[in-house]
Amino acid sequence: MYVDEKVTSIHVGENAKTGKVGVPYVINSDGTPGGLRPNMRPQVYEVGTHDFTDWQALDYVRQRDLLENGDGDYGRQRHQQQFLKAVLEKTTSTGVLANPLTVNAVLKSLSKTLTFFNNDIGIADWIFTLKGIQPSAVTMLKTNNGTYNSVNIGGISFEKLSPDSVGMLRAMVDDDVAGFVAAHPGVVSGAPDSAGSGSDGAGDRSDDVGGSDGALSPDGTADRAGGAFGDQPSPAPTRKRQ
């Protein structure tokens, strides 16, 4: 999977003295990270292609506070889209969908981490119905051009949908998303005007989301195949959560 900006984890870190894994930051009452805990080094995901283990992939897509580009929730949403496309790439390229037993194992694994709104249709039926769609044919979209569109109400910052975002949702209701996207190419996640590197990182550069074991090693240290524990923390966030 391609990481398009440096991401520092507030959830996973390593004690520089003992090598044990733990939470690296003190968490403030508003949910944002404060200072580093004594001797802790956070897990850092550098820009580039990574072969993530399962825990690294889940840790990476959770992050929204210490993102290098300062894109917060929008950066996290983009990374989650990249992750989903990487998973699709992996499952279609390795023949997972052609093996019912493997599909069942994948579904059990996903059910622990995802909430799926299925419209009363079983997820297995969804998968087998959509199995002919290639990941390269999937287009991810973004709201608010992938960046903040804030409005201050009573001293509190809220996010407001831009006119293009409202139009995109209206196009979904009218079943004319393709027409809307053709007229508004900037809503495509990874378009040149998006935050980050300007790539959705899920096509030619997203070949792996990692292995299946990916657990902490017996001594409590982390497998670093998809990232490393950084010696220097990222700057503290300047924007509170929305």
N, C-alpha and C positions, 0 to 999 in steps of 0.2 A: 504494500500500500504506500502511496506517495504522500508524504507529509509536506504541506505547502507553507508552513510557518513554524518557527520554533515554539514549542509548547512545554510549559513546566507544570508538573503535576502538583496539586495541593493535597492529594490523597495518598500518594505512595512515595516513600523516600527510604534512604539507608542511613543508619548510624555510622559515621565515619570511623568510630573507635571499635564498635562491636561487630559491624557488618550486618546487624539485624535490620529487618524491614519494619517501617512504622510510618505514622503520619508525620510529614516533615514540618508543617506549619501550624502555628496557633491560629485557630479559627475565631474571628471576631463574632460579636453577637448578631451582626447583620449578615453573617454567612460568608463574608469575604476573608481572605487570608491575611493574617498579621505577620509577625516576624517568624523566622525559622526557629524551631525548637533546638535546644543545645545539641551540637554534634551531628545534626541531621543534614543530609544532602537530598534535594528533591530529585525525582525521576525526571529526566529531560528528554524530549523527543525533538531531534534536530531535523532540519529540512533535508529531504531525500527519500529514497525508496527504502522501506523497512519490511522485514519479515516478522511481523508481530506474533507473539504468543497470545493466548486467549486473554489473559489478564491485562497485558499491555494494550491490546486493542480496546478493551472495555474502559480501561483507565484513560486512554487517549481521548476517546469520544465523549467522556464526561466533562472534560476541562473547558472552562470558559473564563477563568479569572486571569491567569498568567499566560495569555496568548501574545506573541511578539507584536502582532499588528494592532492589538488593543480592540479587536472586533467582537469580543465578548460572546453573547448568545448567538450572534450571527455567524461568528467563526465556528462555534461549536456545531451549529446546524449544518454548515458547509462540510465540516469534517465527518459528521454523521452520514451525510449524503455520500461522501466519498467512500466511507466504510461500507455502506450498503451495496454500492456498485462493485466494490472490491470483493465482497462476499458473493455477489452474483457471478462475477468473473471466475472466482474460484470454484463455485459449485457447478457451473456449466462446463468449464474446461476440464474438470476431472471426472465427469460422468456421474456426479452425485444424483442428479435428478432421474437418471435411468435405473437407479437401484432403490427399490421400495424400502429395504431394510435400512439403507444409509439415510434416505429421506426421513424415515421415522426417527432415527437417532438425532438428526439435525433439528427436527421439529421439537423434540424433547429438550434439546440444549437451548434453542431460541426461546422456548416458553418461559425459561427462567429469567430472561433478560429483556424481553420485549412485550409490549402490549399491542395486540393486533385487533383492529376494528374490522370484523369480517363480514358484517351485514348478514349474519346468521348463515354464512357459508363456511364450511370447514376449511382450515388452512391448507390441508392436503389437497382439497379440490382446487383451491386457488393456485397452488404450485403446479399441479398437473395441467390446469387450464392454460397457464401462462408459460409453460415450459418451453414453448417454441419461440419466445421473445428473447433475443440476444441482448446482453448488457449494453452493447454498443448502440442499441436502438432506444435505450432508456434515457430520457432527458430530465434532469433535475432542475427545478425552478426555485427562485428565491423571492422573498418579499422585501420591500423597501430597499431594493438594489443591494441587498446584503450588508447594509450598514445602518447606523442609528438614524431614526427619524423621530426625535423626541419632542414632546410638548410639555411645558411646565404648568401644572394645575394645582393651585393651592400650595405651592412650594414643593410639590412632589413631581418627579419626572416620570412621564408615561410614554410608551411607544405608540405612535399613530400610524395607521396604514396609509401609505402614499396613494395618490390617485391611480398609478399603474397597478399597485397591489390590489386595490379594490376592483379595478377592471379585470385583473386576472381571475379573481374569485367569481366575478360575474360571468366571465367566460366559461368557468367550470360549470356553473349552473346551466348555462346555455349550450353546453357541450361543444364549445368552439375554442378550446384551448390552443389547438394547432394554429388557427387563424390569428389568435391574439399573440402567440409567441412569434409568428412570422412578422407581425407588425411591431412587436416590441422585443427584439432579440436581447435586450439588456436584462430581461428577467431570467435568462438561462443561467443557472449556477455555473460559474467558471468562465462567464463571458469576460472580455478584456476589462470592463469597468467594474468588475467585482473586487471585493477585498481580497487580500492575499496575493498569491503569485499569478493570478489570472488563468489558472487551470483548475479543472475539477479533480484532477489527479486520479481519475478512475478509469481512464482509457488505456493509452499505450504505456503509461507509467505506473499503473496499479496492478501488479501481477500477483501479489500475495498479501494475505491478511495474517498469516502465521500458522503455526502448528496447532495440534489439538491438545497437547499436554499443558504447556505454558504455566505450570504451577510454580510456586516458590520451591526452591530446592530444600532438601531435608534440613539444612542448617539455618534455614530462615532467610537466606539471601535471595535476591531476585535474578532471574535469567535476563541478561541484558541484550539479547539478540536484536530487539527492536528499539532500544533506547539506552540511555546511560544515566547514572546518577551524577548530577552536575555539582561542581565545586562552588559555583556562584549562583545565587538565586536570581530569578527575574525581578525586575522592579515591581514594587507594590502597585496594585491597580489604582487608577485615579478616578474610576467611575464606579458608583455603587450599582448593585444589581437592580434590574428593572422589576 
